[in-house]
Amino acid sequence: MSTEEERLRDEQTSNIIIDDICGDNESAKQYIYILGDIWRTWDDIQDQDYPVTREQILKAFKELFILLPANTFFQEHRDLLLSQHLSMYNAWVASNEWEHGDETDKMYAHVWKHTCHELVPIMAYILNGCDKMEETSSLLRKLFKSKLGE
């Protein structure tokens, strides 16, 4: 569970990275912001560590069923992005199941829960090429590294 201060710090850090890789592409920015909002709501419901309001749930449904599929960046790169969505979903579900296992299970769960970060370097690749993907990937791994159990 992260504190409010950690959430704010992570959001500010993420915004800097997103601005860097997306530049003036507002559709790409909106895509990742929409997905991040959905992800945060889902995680809070799953972990039950933060209250989730009816309005947040309704907003997540609107984002899932209307805003995300209508987003032009998502539409233009649907095949690549959807494959990443599937991988993120699968790893996240597994991490929630395995976090209650033995020490090895918990280690895998800890790594799998961060699979959602892999979408950002993919976006960097789409928007700016391979070098930017590698730079972004390395930066994310450093910035969002956490100790086991966090």
C-alpha positions in Angstrom: 0.0 0.0 0.0 1.3 3.4 -0.9 0.8 6.6 1.1 -1.0 9.6 -0.3 2.4 11.3 -0.5 3.9 8.4 -2.4 0.9 8.4 -4.8 1.4 12.1 -5.4 5.1 11.8 -6.0 4.6 8.8 -8.4 1.9 10.7 -10.3 4.2 13.8 -10.7 7.1 11.6 -11.8 4.8 9.8 -14.3 3.5 13.0 -15.7 7.1 14.2 -16.4 7.9 10.9 -18.2 4.6 11.0 -20.1 5.1 14.6 -21.2 8.6 13.6 -22.4 7.6 10.7 -24.5 4.3 12.0 -25.8 5.4 15.6 -26.6 2.4 17.3 -28.2 0.5 14.1 -28.9 -2.5 14.8 -26.8 -4.3 11.6 -27.8 -1.3 9.5 -26.6 -1.3 11.4 -23.3 -5.0 10.9 -22.8 -4.7 7.2 -23.6 -2.1 6.6 -20.9 -4.0 8.9 -18.4 -7.2 7.0 -19.0 -5.5 3.6 -18.6 -3.7 4.8 -15.5 -7.0 6.0 -14.0 -8.7 2.7 -14.7 -5.7 0.7 -13.3 -5.7 2.8 -10.1 -9.4 2.2 -9.5 -9.1 -1.5 -10.2 -6.1 -1.8 -7.9 -7.8 0.0 -5.1 -10.9 -2.2 -5.4 -8.7 -5.3 -5.5 -6.5 -4.4 -2.6 -9.2 -2.7 -0.6 -6.6 -0.3 0.8 -8.2 2.9 -0.4 -11.9 3.8 -0.5 -13.4 3.8 -4.0 -16.4 5.9 -4.6 -19.4 5.1 -6.8 -18.3 8.0 -9.0 -14.8 6.5 -9.5 -16.3 3.2 -10.5 -18.8 4.8 -12.9 -15.9 6.9 -14.3 -13.8 3.7 -14.8 -16.7 2.1 -16.7 -17.0 5.2 -19.0 -13.3 5.1 -19.6 -13.3 1.4 -20.4 -16.4 1.4 -22.7 -16.2 4.8 -24.3 -13.1 6.9 -23.9 -10.4 4.2 -24.3 -11.8 2.5 -27.4 -12.6 5.9 -29.0 -9.1 7.3 -28.3 -7.3 7.9 -31.6 -3.8 6.8 -30.3 -5.3 3.5 -29.2 -7.2 3.1 -32.5 -4.1 3.7 -34.5 -1.9 1.3 -32.5 -4.6 -1.1 -31.3 -2.9 -4.4 -32.2 0.3 -3.6 -30.4 -1.4 -1.9 -27.4 -4.0 -4.5 -26.9 -1.4 -7.3 -26.8 0.3 -5.3 -24.0 -3.1 -4.9 -22.2 -3.5 -8.6 -22.3 0.0 -9.2 -20.8 -0.5 -6.5 -18.1 -3.9 -8.0 -17.1 -2.6 -11.6 -17.0 0.5 -10.6 -14.9 -1.5 -8.4 -12.6 -4.1 -11.1 -11.9 -1.3 -13.6 -11.2 0.5 -11.2 -8.9 -2.6 -10.8 -6.8 -3.0 -14.6 -6.6 0.7 -15.4 -5.9 1.2 -12.6 -3.3 -0.3 -14.9 -0.6 2.0 -17.9 -1.4 5.5 -18.9 -0.2 8.6 -16.7 -0.4 9.2 -17.6 -4.0 5.6 -16.9 -5.0 5.8 -13.5 -3.3 9.0 -12.7 -5.2 7.3 -13.4 -8.6 4.2 -11.5 -7.5 6.3 -8.5 -6.6 7.8 -8.4 -10.1 4.6 -9.2 -12.0 2.7 -6.4 -10.4 4.9 -3.9 -12.2 4.2 -5.3 -15.7 1.9 -2.4 -16.2 4.9 -0.1 -16.5 6.0 -1.9 -19.7 3.3 -0.1 -21.6 5.2 3.2 -21.3 8.3 2.1 -23.1 6.1 0.6 -25.8 4.5 4.0 -26.2 8.0 5.6 -26.3 8.9 3.2 -29.2 5.7 4.0 -31.1 6.2 7.8 -30.7 10.0 8.2 -30.7 11.8 4.9 -31.8 13.9 2.2 -30.2 16.5 4.4 -28.5 13.7 6.3 -26.6 12.1 3.0 -25.7 15.3 1.7 -24.1 16.0 5.0 -22.3 12.4 5.1 -20.9 12.5 1.4 -19.9 15.7 1.9 -17.9 14.4 5.1 -16.3 11.2 3.5 -15.2 13.0 0.5 -13.7 15.1 2.8 -11.6 12.4 5.2 -10.5 9.7 2.6 -9.6 12.0 0.0 -8.1 10.7 -1.1 -4.7 11.7 -3.6 -2.0 9.9 -6.9 -1.7 6.7 -6.5 0.1 6.1 -2.9 -0.9 
